[in-house]
Amino acid sequence: MSEWRFHPLALLRAAVRAIDPLLLLTLAGLLGYSYVLMMSASPERLDNLRMHFAVALSAMWLVAMVPPRRLLSFALPLYLAGVLLLIGVVTAGEVSKGARRWLNLGFIRIQPSELMKIAVPLTLAWYFQLREDAIRMREFAVAGVLLALPLGLIVVQPDLGTSVLVAAAGVYVMFFAGFSWKLIVPVALAGLLGVGAIVGFGDHLCQPGFDWQVLHEYQKQRVCTLLDPTQDPLGKGFHIIQSTIAIGSGGLYGKGWMDGTQTHLSFIPERHTDFIFSVLAEEFGLVGALVLIAGYIVLLLRGFVIAARAPTLGGRLLAGAVTMIIFTYAFVNMGMVSGILPVVGVPLPFISYGGTALVTLCVGVGMLMSIERSRVAAKE
Amino acid sequence: MEIPLSRAYEPLRRFFAEFPYETNPGAIITCIHETSGIGKPVHAREFRRPDERISALRRRVVVAALFVLLCFGVLGARFYYLQVARYDYFHARAEGNRIAVLPVVPNRGTIYDRKGVLLARNYSSFTLEINPSRVDNLEATIDALAQVIKVDERDRKRFRRLLQDSKYFESVPLRTHLSDTEVARVVARGFRFPGVEVRARLFRDYPMGESAAHVVGYIGRINERDLQRIDEREETAKYRGTEYIGKSGLELSYESRLHGTTGIEQVEINAGGRAVRLMSRVPATPGYDLELSLDIGLQKAAEAALGERRGAVVAIEPETGGVLALASTPAFDPNLFVDGISVADWRALSDSPDHPLLNRAIYSTYPPGSTFKPFMALAGLESGKRDLTQQFGNQGVFTIFGLRFLDRKSRCQSQVDLHRSLVYSCNTYYYQLAHDLGIDTIARFMEPFGFGRRTGIDVPGEAGGVLPSPQWKRERFSRKEHQQWFGGETLSVGIGQGYNAYTPLQMANALATVLNGGAVFRPHVVKHVVNTQSGAREVIEPQPVARIPVREAHLKAVRQAMVDVAKIGTAARVFADARYEAGGKTGTAQVYSLRGQRYVEGQVTERLRDHSWFIGFAPAHDPKIAIAVVVENGGFGSQSAAPVARLVMDYYLLGKPIKGAATEGDEAAAAELEQ
């Protein structure tokens, strides 16, 4: 291969070209917002936060430089490793907070369900690309099985937040792959009816002794606390009551940075992680909340554009699913903090403190960049 | 500048191959036409896009985008509702007159001994606290306060330390234990100091000081690690408002029962953050009290008998498995820890070569020396390798593997039976016995007695020790050449040396099992957990956890031999004038091997002197107390440990007060008896 020549700066050039400026800019804005909020909510964690940023952005950059074709080729190995680790968690995991989520490998403690948030959409996208010419019911059935296996293992841990995200990731890929509307509409209706029933008959269902069969006691607690937060004012209901007060008392323009009384008088629990949005809404008001939502919308629309224009089916499905997963994080978190969804332990994307989730999300953004880059490369 | 593609870059180039960093522009196209991820050719299908499929997907993308916008719209509406429509309501709740849900911290349970003497109690006292979030210049405020009441350098130092450890925006105490006049002075000038308040708080106090410090333990301020643990146990609600948590000893192991249940108070609060009116109140349920089986008088007697020396005494009531005394010297004052120990105090404790923080009674392990022999004798009898009449004439020499083991004691150089071997502690008898039994039989027999295994006592921080066996050695050592078991090692196990390592607690509990006819208790310091409101008492571990099948005749023979140890044997001098009949066994744990040289004490530095052991019981025919004593570097068993045991038994059975540390016996006399 003597005709191949190599430019020493080529790798660097590839690195620069891999970046999508709009995505990077939006991301930088969100991370900056996170930093500003953390200065108020939990200043002792700023050093760690900067480290998380560095690691997550590097991961994003690296993924962005890998062509989607190559990313998809990692799907199956990642998926199989993830399922094996999940089986390990179920049989030999460490129990924390009444759930078995962590696996201690001796030198490192890992939470394999986090890996599945990436591995599941990747695998389904890879599978549909493989069967591109003949996607029929059988293919959706196989995809359903591919999704159900890790999902089942995460549900039994139990980890409601991650289950929701992994399930959503799989469903999104299937949706973009063309899953029939005739099947989507009834399922969505049934879901709505179920939620309606729980809200309607909440008083009866939340009686102490009433066994819900499918959900764990702590999940039942969370749903019931959502319906009537006053039931448990010092414990679980405390989160919702106090975060709602924080948001509401922020008003239109907020109380000002570092001046949130709810935040600083320690009324808000987990104010640096899952409940950081209430800090934002208290100190920056409705305006601050809408700025955040605007940031998400820019990011997500860019994701959708990338999905619509991607040159391969796998790229389209992956981009669409990643975008929707980021959306799900944001919606579920803000919904739970403002009291319209149950508390399920999902962080606010790019804003909450937490290295693992940030890396996962930034890897997702890196995938979007990689897919966009592959389109440009195909054109050239 | 161009250089030929180096081999090192080849894998990298392939990995990122889709991008046009190659100088050969044709390569891009080749890459896209390459294989798909699973090795199947793609046939360049991307250049024949099936338009209808793409537009279907694009429609779905548009649907998804609309869905996203709709959901964000719902959120926006919710925020508008909370932040604009109902702003006044929430603003009022957060800022103005609002109802605060305040935790009512329960009183922590107290701890008292079997006779009702308080070992850990609460008392109320006023503290001067500063809420740093409401004070602009902390130093200036403190200086101003120092004009009003006494604030010394120690208070300032502690304040700064607590400030660092504290959760943000909670009050931090500057001065504790204010006198009434000081309270009045501060309160009268309160308006000058926003963010400064005087509060009545409950404090924990350990009136016994160093006595039983390792057992009772101490509480301390909740730190980041404790918070994590509370969070993991989902007890956040229970600990809301609580500042202290058990850190060691019973305060730690019984934390959940001592703490109690937090109550809830709803109060109306004005803009200044002061409670104006009480709306409703669910009172706190105080924590449960602990009534110990421990006798603090006996505990103090044991500590006094040990004196300045390093050592441990464990006394157990054989009938119940209740721990009567669990002494470890030197000790520390738990009161130092409650509000955060000062750096100087901490240094003094942690740097001391005597390790006062170490609970020697349950964490230090020592080879048991000859105190292991009663159990070896029992193993011989139970296995049928020995009977009570068998005699061995070994002339004080035991030869095996071409090695000669000598026993210089004249009393061991004639015909020795099992009884005589215990009374005079004849090593050669036990070399032969250990050889006849074999290491596997020994380990199998000893294991149920609790040797080399945590007893499960309710004081945290127990060590397991080592019951040596070939299997243990294989697991303990990683290198093949270290894993092999040697016959000679069996012999040293037989006389309680070698790899054997047990805690004083294990020795006392194993002895109690022998006295109980084989019933094994899980030793416990707490006798009852008392619900102070209902008066209900939960009894801790009243039943034996296991029963070892041993023949009563064999137990009796061993017990009788131990009684004769105190009458005519190695401990006879120590128990010469006792007004009760006692039984026991002395032991000497080698600190390091002298390799056949004669043990001459003067030649060994103090720290390398042997550890002195004694296990014993009294009264002989209805034992009320089983005891194990270790005196580190105390020399022979009859020299240091046995006199300590004698004093402790005198106190327990006769009520004889202890005037000072037990006097060490004459070394030469002890050497003649035991060596």
Interface residues (C-beta under 8 A of the other chain):
Chain A: M1 S2 E3 W4 R5 F6 H7 P8 A10 L11 R13 A14 R17 A18 M65 V66 P67 P68 R69 R70 L72 S73 F74 A75 L76 S96 K97 G98 W126 Q129 L130 E132 Y172 F175 F176 G178 Y218 D232 P233 L234 G235 K236 F238 T244 I245 A246 I247 G248 S249 G250 G251 L252 T261 Q262 H264 L265 S266 P269 A281 G285 L286 A289 L290 I293 Y296 I297 L300 L301 F304 A307 A308 P311 T312 R316 G320 T323 M324 F327 F331 M334 G335 S338 G339 I340 R373 S374 A377 A378 E380
Chain B: M1 E2 I3 P4 L5 S6 Y9 L12 R13 F15 F16 A17 E18 F19 P20 Y21 E22 T23 N24 A27 I28 C31 I32 E34 S36 G37 I38 K40 R45 E46 R53 A56 L57 R58 R60 V61 V62 A64 A65 V68 L69 C71 F72 V74 L75 G76 R78 F79 Y80 L82 Q83 V84 R86 Y87 Y89 F90 H91 R93 A94 E95 V101 P103 S133 K167 Y168 F169 E170 D231 E232 E234 T236 A237 R240 T262 I264
